[in-house]
Amino acid sequence: MHSLMPTIDDASDVPVYMQLYVYIKDRIGAGQLKPGEKLPSVRLLASLLGRSRTPVALAYDQLVAEGYAVSRPRSGLFVADITAHLPEVGQPAGTGQTPPLSSRPQLADNRALPPRAYHAADAAEADYDFGYGAVDLSQFPHGRWRKLVGDCFLPENGRTLLYGDYQGDAGLREEIAAYLLHARGVRCSPAQIVVGAGTYHSLDLLLQLLRPRLGEIAAEEAVNDGVKSLLLQAGVPVKPIRLAPDGIRIEELRATSAQAVYVTPSHQFPYGMTTSIAKRMQLLAWAKAQDAYIIENDYDGEFRYGGKPIPSLQGLDSAGRVIYLGTFSKALFPSLRLSYLVLPLELLADFRAMDHSYDQLASPIFQSALRQFMRAGDFERYIRRMRIVYGRKQDAMLTAVREELGERAEVIGQGSGLHLLLRDRDGRSEEQLVAAAKSARVLVYPTSIYALAPELAAPGTVLLGYGGIPIERVGPGICRLAEAWGR
Ligand SMILES: Cc1ncc(COP(=O)(O)O)c(C=O)c1O
C-alpha cells in the first residue's frame, strides 16, 4: 500500500484534481514525500481513490509543470528535490560550473534602445498579423464598461475627476489583494499595493526606489524590450543570466554581486518556460542570503491552458524579498494602462518616504471602473472565459503549425500566455524569416531584440502572438506562412 492516502471532499467547490494536487504538493513541501520517491501510477492512485484517472492525471500534470515531480520515461513519476543545491550562506561566488563572469556579456548603460517591436502593426500592411500586444475583444463586455466609466461623470461621483491617492484607489487595492491571493497565491495587504500606469511605469517607480541599494542588477538573458530599456537606464551594470529549461541559471546569479534580479517565473518572456519549484526555492534562498530583491513580473500568469495557473513566487517568500509586478494589459486590455506593484514591507516604508516627482499616473476613472468590475466578480468571470478563448486559439495555432510546418519549425513556449516562438530548423536567420513572411503579407516578429546582449539571441527564432488575431484566421495565416517559408 502506498503512503499517499488523500481524502477527497466531494462537498467541496475545489475540483478533485486540485485537492489531490494540493495534498501531494503539501506533503512534498513538508518533506513527508522524499526526493526520488516514486509516486503511485495514475491507474493505481485512481483505483485506490475509487475515481477515474482524469483527476489524478491532471494533478500529476500540474505537479510536473511546477517542478514538484519529474516524469522519467517508462519508469513513472518521482518526487523532485525541491531544496536541491541550496546555497550555503556565505558560499563564495563563482563556485558553479559556468564560465567566470568576466567572460560573459556585461552591459554598459548607454546602448541604443530598440524600437518597441511587438505591437500588432497597421492592418493595412498585412493580411495576417501575429503581433503580440493585442488582445481578443470578442467577449469584452463593452456595455458594462461604458456604464462603469460613464458613471464616473455623474455629479455625485465628482471625486473621481480629481487627483487620486498616490498608491491608487483604496477600494481597487483591496480588490487586487483579494484577487492576487485567490488566483495567484500572492500574500499581501492592500497597503502594500502601488497602482501604476502600466508595467513600465511601475517598474520605473520601482527602480527609482531600489536605485540607492543597487550596485548592479541581474536579469533573465532575454526580457521584454520595454523592461530592457528601463534596466539599461537604471544607471547600474545589468548582468544577463542565462536561462535553462527550468528557469534562470542560479549558479550564474550567485556569481554576480547583484542586489536585485528581474525574472518572469510563471511564464518567461519571451521563451515561455516556467521556473521549477526547486529553482524558486534556490532563488528565494539566494535573495535571503544576499539581502537582495527578486522582481517578479507576472504579466500573463492568468493564462495557462490545460492546468491551473502557476502560483506566484511571491507566495513562497517568507523573508520579504519578492517584489511582485502585475498588469491588466493582458487580462483585460492594454489601453487601460493599469498595473501594480506589491512591495515588501521594508520597501513600502521607503516608498512612502520617497520624494515623488509626479502624482498618481493611473486614471482614477479607470481605477474606479475596474474596482467595480472586480467587486462584482465580473473580472474573474471574464478571465475564466478568456482562458478558454485563448486556449482554443493556441490549439488552433499549434495544430496549424504541426500540419503546415511539421518538422521544419520547433515550437517554443507553448501551454500558456498569448504568444509562442517558432524556431526554423532549416537554419534561416530571423531577418530572412520575418522578410519572407512579410512578402506574403504575414507579420511575424523578431526575438533577438529581447536578448540583453546580441550574442545571447536565439538564432532563427520568431515570435507569433495570437491574442488579437481572430481564431478563424489563425489556420489560414499559418498556411500562408508555411508557403512563404517554402513547404
Ligand atoms: C513581459 C511583459 N510585461 C509586461 C507587459 C505589458 O506591459 P504594460 O503593462 O505596460 O502594458 C508585456 C507586454 O506586452 C510583457 O511582454
The ligand as an ORCA input file, in Angstrom:
! r2SCAN-3c Opt
* xyz 0 1
  C       6.983     40.765    -20.081
  C       5.894     41.784    -20.243
  N       5.498     42.502    -19.193
  C       4.518     43.414    -19.306
  C       3.883     43.659    -20.499
  C       2.743     44.632    -20.537
  O       3.136     45.888    -20.212
  P       2.065     47.039    -19.894
  O       1.512     46.786    -18.530
  O       2.906     48.276    -19.923
  O       1.038     47.022    -20.954
  C       4.323     42.993    -21.604
  C       3.844     43.309    -22.939
  O       3.053     43.265    -23.587
  C       5.314     41.998    -21.469
  O       5.725     41.285    -22.501
*
